[in-house]
Amino acid sequence: MDSSQVSQHTSVGARSETTVSSASSHGSGAFAAATGRQLEQSGDQVKVNYGKYQHSLIGRHCGAEVLEIGAGAGDFSAGLTGRRRLVVTDVDPDAVQAIGRRFADRPEVAVRQLDAANLTPERAETLAQELGPLDTVLAINVLEHIEDHVRALRALSRLVRPGGNLVIWVPGYQQLYGDFDRSVGHVRRYTPKTLSAAAEEAGLRVDLSRPVNLLGGIAWWAAVRKGGASSPNSKLVKIYDAVLVPLTRVLDTLPIPFGQTILGSFTRRD
């Protein structure tokens, strides 16, 4: 199917809207290809502390009307409550179906299929008219999969009102790039400087670009880069969540020089 084709998607539960479909390589199975996990593995309780930690960092930068790009099974959006409107999207139609079921009892949530990698600024302008004004576009572990990340940022910025923002969460530091990154299609990892440079080239104002999760970065380096692990070990992840996440939350209040992730918030100027 051509990436520019527009079709209708029928969702179970939450409101369904017009779908922007993509080529098959970005369609069914995209969630597993991009994460190394199956949809049924999402929403588990392995990383309870990490989920709370992530919400504490990201939620403060999100406005009342939010669109999430690449939401997978909707794990993050499930905890993003108290918003006036939430549009939850993914490129994978199976993920979109799962999201629809998950948010069946939340009338403020709309669900749709959307391919950020093939979204141009022109198509984003049209989509923005359909969606209406949004305060924030949120992309968690999405931008690193997109070759032309500047075009993607420019397009996503057209989905928010002037003065609205993009909240971007991406893997940090090329020194941590390894087999797992390659296996899930990561084009790159970022530093605060490289993420800011991409945002500025896209015409955005940089409000925040900083490393987070210092201990996670060290653990990733030890396990994946030095230890040779091809993917995260679920038992170690559980220990990390129970022991290291509470510590890294404290460390993140300091100006840390390094982390597993880069968090950015960027404002649309016009």
N, C-alpha and C positions, 0 to 999 in steps of 0.2 A: 504494500500500500504506500502510495506517495506521502511524504511527510507533510505536505501542505493540505492533504485531504481532510475535510471536516466531516465528522459523522456524529450520530447520536449514541450516547451510552446510557444504558438502563442500569441504575444502581438500586440496590436493596436498602431501604431505610432512609438514610440522609438524602437531602435534596440532590438530584442529579441535574447537571447542566450540559451544554454543548461540549463535546469532546474534541480536542485537537489531537489527532492521531499521528503516529510516527511510523517510520519504516520498521520492519519486523525486528531488526537488530536492536531497536530501542523499545520494543513492545513486550509481548508476553515473555516472561522469564528474565526481564531486565533487572528486577529486584535481586534475584539470586546472583546474577552475573556481577552486579555492582557491589554486593555486600558479602558474598560467600555464604549466605544464610538462606533458608527457605522461609516463606511467609509464616508458616506455622511455628517457626522458632521465635517470632517476634512476640512482644508483649509478655515474655516470661519474667520471673522474679530474680534472675541471676544478678542484675545490676540495679538493684533498688536504690542504693545510695548514689550511684552515678547518675541515675535519672533525675533525682532531686537536685544534685549538684549542677547538672546541665540546665535544668529549668531556672535555677537561681542565677545563673550567668546570662542566659538568653532572654528570659521573660521580661526583665526590666527594660529591655530595648524595644519591645514589641508594643505597638499601639492597640487601639480598640478593634480594628478591622484588619485581619491578618490573612495572608495567603501563604501556605507552605508548599514549596517545591520539593519534589522527590521525597514524599512523606513515607514511602514504604507501606507498612501496615498501620501507620498513624500513631506509633508509640509516643512521639513527642507531643503531637497535637492533642492526644487523649488527656494529657495533663495541663494543657493550655486552656484553662477555664476563665470565666469572668470576662470574656471578650464579647463585643457586640455582634461580630460576625467572623467566621472562620471558614476559609476556603482551603480544602485539603486536596492536594493533587499528587499524582505520580504518573510516570510514563507507562508503567506496566499495567495492562488492563486487569490482570488477576489481583494486583494490589488494590486497584481502584474498587473492585468488587468487595474485597475484604474491608476496606475503609468504609464503604457504604454500610455494610452490616454492623461494623463496630460503632458507628455514630448514629445508628437508627433512632436513638432516643434523645438526640441533641438537635433541636430545631434551628439553632444558629449556625449549624455546619452545612456547607455545600461541598459536594464531592465531584471531581472531574479529572479526566485524563489530560495530561499536559506534558509535552516534551520540551524542556528548557534548552536542550542542546540545539534544537532546530528552530527555536523561537527568534525571529528577527525583530528589530525595533518597530518595523512597520506593522507586523502581525500583532505585536504586543499592544500597539495603540488601538487596534480594532478590538482586541480582547478586553482591554481596559474599559472601552465603552460598554461592552456586554456586562462586565462584572460590576461596574460602578466604582466609586472612589475607594481606595484601600490605603491604610496607614503604613503597612509593613509587608514586605515580602521576605520570607524566611527560607534559607537554603542550608540544610545541615548535611554535610558530606556529599555535596552535589558538584560544586564548581570544579573540583579536582578531576572530574571525569570529562570535562568539556575542553576540547582543543582550543577553540576560540573563546576564551573566558571573558575577554573584553567585550565582545559582541553580546555574549550572554548577559553580562552585567548591565550593559546599556539597554538591552531589551527588557530585562526584569525591572529596571528603574522606571520604565514607561507604564508599569502596572500600578505604581503608587502615585498618589496625589503629589503635587509640588510641595516640598517640605517633608514628604514621607521618606521612609528609609528602607534599606536592605540590611538584613542581619545575616551574616555569612559565617559559617562554622566549617573549617576545612582542616585536613591533616597538616601538621607542622613539620618543617625542616627536612630538606632533601637528604640529610645524613641518616634519617630514619627510613628512607625509601628502600623497600626490599621486595622479596618474592610475593608477599601478600599484596602489596600495592599493585604489582604487575598483574597478578591473577584476577584482581577485581577492576582492572582498567583505569587505574589512577594515572593521569598524564603527568602529574607533578604533585609535590608537597610545597607548602608555602612558608614564608617568613612574614612578619608584620610588614616589612618593607615591600616585598613582592606583591602581597595582597593589596596594600595601599596603592601601589603603582598601577595595578590593573584597574582599581576603582577610579582613580584619578583620570586615567586614560579614557574611561567610560563616561567621564563628565560628572562624577560624583564627588561630594565633599567627604573627606575622611573625618569621622567623629571618634572612631575607636579602631585600633588594630593592634592586638596584643596577644602574646602567648598565654595559654592556660594549661593546667594539668601538668605541672612539672614532674611529679612522681610517675605519672602515666607515661611521659616521654622517656624517662630513665628505664622504666620497666619494659617498654616497647623496644628500646635499643638493646637491652640485655637479652630479651627473649627472642625477638625476631631478627635483629641485625647480627648480634653476636651468637645467640643460641641456635640460630638457623631454623627456627620454627616457621612453617609456611603459613600458619594461621594462628589466631589467638587460641590458647588452651582454656577450655571452659572452667576447669577446676582452678587454674591460676586467676582467671577473670573473677571468679567468685571470691577468692582471697583478696584480690586487689580491691574489689568493691567494699568488702567488709573492713579492711585494715587501712589501705592507702588513700581511698577517696576522702574519708574524714580529715586526714592529714593534709592532703593536697588542697582542700577547701580553705584551710588556714593559710597555707603557703601562697595561694592565689591572691590573698589580700596584700601581698608584697609585690614590688616590681621585679618579678622573676625574669631571667634572661632567656628562658627556653621552656618549651612545653610540647606535649603531644599534639596540641591543637592550636590553631590561630582563630581568634574570635574577632570579627569586624562588624562595625555598624557604619553605614554610609548613606548620606542624605542626598536626595534628588534636589538639585539646585533650582530648576525652573518649573 
